[in-house]
Amino acid sequence: MSNTNDNRYVEIFNLTKAYPNPYADDVVVVDGFDLIMRKGEVVSVIGHSGCGKSTVLTMVAGLNETSGGSIAVAGREISGPGPDRAVVFQSPCLLPWLTSLENVLLGVDQVYPHGTKAERRQICEHYLAAVGLADSMNKYPREMSGGMQQRVGIARAIALKPRMLLLDEPFGRLDSLTRMDLQDVIIDILNRERITTMIITHDVDEAIYMSDRVCMMTSGPAAKVGQLLDLPFERPRVRSEVLEHPMYYDLRGSLVSFLEQQDHSGDDSSNDDGTMHVFQAMTTTTHELPAREIARENKETPLAAAV
Ligand SMILES: Nc1ncnc2c1ncn2[C@@H]1O[C@H](COP(=O)(O)OP(=O)(O)OP(=O)(O)O)[C@@H](O)[C@H]1O
């Protein structure tokens, strides 16, 4: 019998991170971050620059030690990095002396040591084709554009058949057309493979298009989950249907409104009647998490649709 519960596939409880400060007390960047993800669910994490999004993602990846709290994936508490959690960063960091196929093979060789060489190669070819690189398997990174290199990075991550995919602003360095192409590449793969995925993004529209829920982080220091927003769009997801959905602009407004509140110093995100502004334009389900006064000396970014 499996010891995992598909409704609680990823369990992040009371996650905390304090970075050392050589001149004063440690800086508590994340404090009390709680999130439960269902198996196959795609959650975007959005928040102002510097609030701690990447800190959360790298802790889930096991690349950044936690200061407190716990993270469990598929019923097992994580204690370091592992191939069960594949990460795609803004820059794919390919090995320049290897072709795209060889770059993907590096990880696949580790994960499928008992497969034959031909089987492992077939897995790499399958995922490189899935990201649109069927004709570029023997190219070196220097022969590929930034978008193509990022496709290799995505293929490399997904070929590991991870339990969880962690995407840290994976399109941050790409032009808007390439960005849209790659959003669709990932959406297609997620439609087929149903990998539980966390995406860090600054882009409200990307968060809405890509995910099943949006996790909105409060501004740091001591950032945590401020709101969770359920999205009503079906999968497989079609961009035009999402954009034309009658709820689209209300949902977008809710996200922007939350971020705007976080941008206002000393605002505790509540109306006079204690309700959250973010709920006002909404008819879909949201889950309110306990509010806490957050000191925000560290705000940086003016609000825009992309924060
Ligand atoms: N290794 C580190 N040591 C000390 N402070 C750090 C370290 N890494 C990040 N920080 C600080 O922690 C805070 C959160 O950083 P983080 O990169 O997680 O934020 P973010 O929300 O992902 O930012 P952005 O959206 O700009 O990428 C920032 O103030 C940053 O300066």
The ligand as a Gaussian input file, in Angstrom:
#p B3LYP/6-31G(d) Opt

LIG

0 1
 N       22.649000      33.242000       0.167000
 C       22.079000      34.328000       0.675000
 N       22.615000      34.981000       1.722000
 C       22.037000      36.060000       2.246000
 N       20.892000      36.599000       1.801000
 C       20.305000      35.999000       0.754000
 C       20.864000      34.841000       0.134000
 N       20.038000      34.463000      -0.896000
 C       19.040000      35.352000      -0.906000
 N       19.188000      36.266000       0.079000
 C       18.279000      37.369000       0.395000
 O       17.017000      36.803000       0.668000
 C       15.987000      37.631000       0.147000
 C       15.088000      36.779000      -0.760000
 O       15.835000      36.391000      -1.912000
 P       15.165000      35.490000      -3.038000
 O       16.150000      35.380000      -4.148000
 O       14.650000      34.246000      -2.433000
 O       13.925000      36.404000      -3.453000
 P       12.998000      36.323000      -4.770000
 O       11.618000      36.634000      -4.307000
 O       13.219000      35.044000      -5.470000
 O       13.608000      37.525000      -5.601000
 P       13.535000      37.808000      -7.180000
 O       12.076000      37.790000      -7.518000
 O       14.125000      39.170000      -7.320000
 O       14.310000      36.730000      -7.856000
 C       16.642000      38.780000      -0.560000
 O       16.658000      39.894000       0.298000
 C       18.057000      38.288000      -0.802000
 O       18.966000      39.337000      -0.787000

